[in-house]
């Protein structure tokens, strides 16, 4: 069960990373539809915060927008994955 949850967490991080990359790619196309910030933040909250922060650094995307960064930090700190990490650490 624990391995399945960690695999799901890895998948969420990959999806979030890809969403940030796709949004950065779309930002270069004038008039193109972009990924909503709400969707990106949901990716962070659902467990993709590692992928999100890696993508933000690698693509230099959403790093200047202060409100977005504040929400991303907040969702990273309040993330339910920390409960999974604690559970994995205490139940060996």
C-alpha positions in Angstrom: 0.0 0.0 0.0 2.8 2.4 0.9 4.6 1.8 -2.3 1.4 2.5 -4.3 1.0 5.8 -2.5 4.6 6.8 -3.2 4.2 5.8 -6.9 1.0 8.0 -7.1 3.0 10.8 -5.5 5.8 10.4 -8.2 3.1 10.4 -10.9 1.6 13.6 -9.5 5.0 15.2 -9.5 5.6 14.2 -13.1 2.2 15.5 -14.2 2.7 18.8 -12.3 6.2 19.2 -13.8 4.7 18.6 -17.3 1.9 21.1 -16.7 4.3 23.8 -15.7 6.4 23.1 -18.8 3.4 23.1 -21.1 2.2 26.4 -19.6 5.7 27.9 -20.2 5.7 26.7 -23.7 2.2 28.1 -24.3 3.2 31.5 -22.8 5.6 32.0 -25.7 2.7 31.7 -28.2 0.7 35.0 -28.4 -3.0 34.4 -27.9 -2.6 30.8 -27.0 -4.7 29.2 -24.2 -2.7 28.7 -21.1 -3.0 26.4 -18.0 -4.9 28.2 -15.3 -3.0 29.2 -12.2 -5.6 27.5 -10.2 -4.8 24.2 -12.0 -1.1 24.6 -11.4 -1.7 25.3 -7.7 -3.9 22.2 -7.4 -1.0 20.2 -8.8 1.2 21.6 -6.0 -1.4 20.9 -3.3 -2.2 17.4 -4.5 1.3 16.3 -4.0 3.3 17.6 -7.0 5.2 20.3 -5.1 8.6 18.8 -5.9 7.8 18.7 -9.6 6.4 22.2 -9.4 9.4 23.7 -7.7 11.8 21.9 -10.1 9.8 23.2 -13.0 9.7 26.7 -11.7 13.4 26.7 -11.3 14.2 24.9 -14.6 11.8 26.8 -16.8 12.0 30.1 -14.9 8.2 30.0 -14.9 5.9 31.8 -12.3 9.0 32.9 -10.3 8.3 36.7 -10.6 4.6 36.5 -9.7 4.7 37.0 -6.0 1.1 36.0 -5.1 1.6 32.7 -7.0 4.8 32.0 -5.2 3.2 32.7 -1.8 0.4 30.3 -2.6 2.8 27.7 -3.9 4.8 27.9 -0.6 1.7 27.7 1.4 0.4 24.6 -0.4 3.8 23.0 -0.1 3.8 23.5 3.6 0.2 22.3 4.1 0.6 19.4 1.7 -0.9 16.0 2.7 2.2 14.3 1.4 3.9 15.2 4.6 1.4 12.9 6.4 2.4 10.1 4.0 6.1 10.8 4.8 5.5 10.7 8.5 3.4 7.5 8.2 6.2 5.9 6.2 8.8 6.9 8.7 6.9 5.8 11.8 5.5 2.4 10.6 8.5 0.4 9.5 
